[in-house]
Amino acid sequence: MLSGQTGPQGLLLKGDCLGCHGIGTSKIVSLGTSEVPQVYHNDTSDLAGGNFKYIETGGDSRGHNVVELGNPEETLSEPPGHHSPSSIEVNITCSGISGCHGKRASGESFKGAHHKNADGKLDTADQVYNSYRFLYGVKGYENTTGSYKWQNYNVSNHNEYFGDDTPMSFTGCNICHTPQGVQPTNHTISGFCGTCHREFHTVGGIGGDTSSPFERHPTDIVLPGGTTEYVNYNGSGNPYSVEAPVARTTVPDSIGSTVSPGSGTDAVMCLSCHMAHASNYADMLRWDYDAINAGGGTSNNGCFICHTKKDDGL
């Protein structure tokens, strides 16, 4: 059995998801002839999604409290920002009805995905295997660059996320029921997050649809140009920041090293501020929010990578 798994497993598997993806050593391990990304590990750096180990070392607020970790949710009754009545089990899993990867259906949620796995540019997303990171219906570009694969490593080596200029909306039957298999209708990573955390970052949840003032921090909204603070995103030349990444409104053919505020090509997304799995900071943030002090100078870190005027007035 893998990773200490005992007893029979579904679908002829030798273990659950962490049996292969949570062995606990380095962030990428070799199993047979395959390299396998680790979502739970003891490495000194992380893959793009973060590391579920942070929940063990820092508490439940550091990440998604998936059942496979053996630590059931004890505080929340439903996902934050989910509409009521809730149809989503608060004790989420890696995949399946209450999971993120694969189709949210029992039995065949992952059927054939690993065997047909598609890498690089994924702009079809009509099956699990050709969806970004097996997130059904999500488009994007996966970093497959040698030792940097599956990582947001630096300006030239990172994933490319798909975004839009308008947040996903829920209309008709989708007011109560998300699409079959729970795939985002706009195919964006933020739209996918919205299938559980709908009231936070979808149309209506952020207030104005495409312009300020926003009730909550917007996602799937492009970075404006002109004289706004965002034209100074990450300093001179606007190099792509892996500390505050942006989404692209078109799935690119390759990894881009710059951001162009005002062009309509770059959008803020949920993962601009949060990690997908878990981080070393509260609320799954990419940085220590308690250390973000407006008007503090020219550090241009965290929130100030985008909100430059809030820090140094630029």
Secondary structure, DSSP 8 states (H G I E B T S, - for coil): --TT--S--GGG-SS-HHHHH--SSSSEEEETTEEEE-SS---SS-BTTB-THHHHHH-GGGB---GGGT---SS-SS-TT--SS--S-SS-EEESTTEEES-SSSS-TTTTHHHH---SEE---SSSTTSGGG-TT--EE----GGGTT---BTTB--EEE--SS-----GGGGTS--TTS--TT--HHHHHHTTSHHHHSTBTTBSSSSSSBSS--SSEE---TTSGGGGTTSTT-B--SSS--EESS--SS---B--TTTTSEEE-GGGTB-SSB-SSGGGBSS-GGG--TT--S---GGGGT-THHHH--
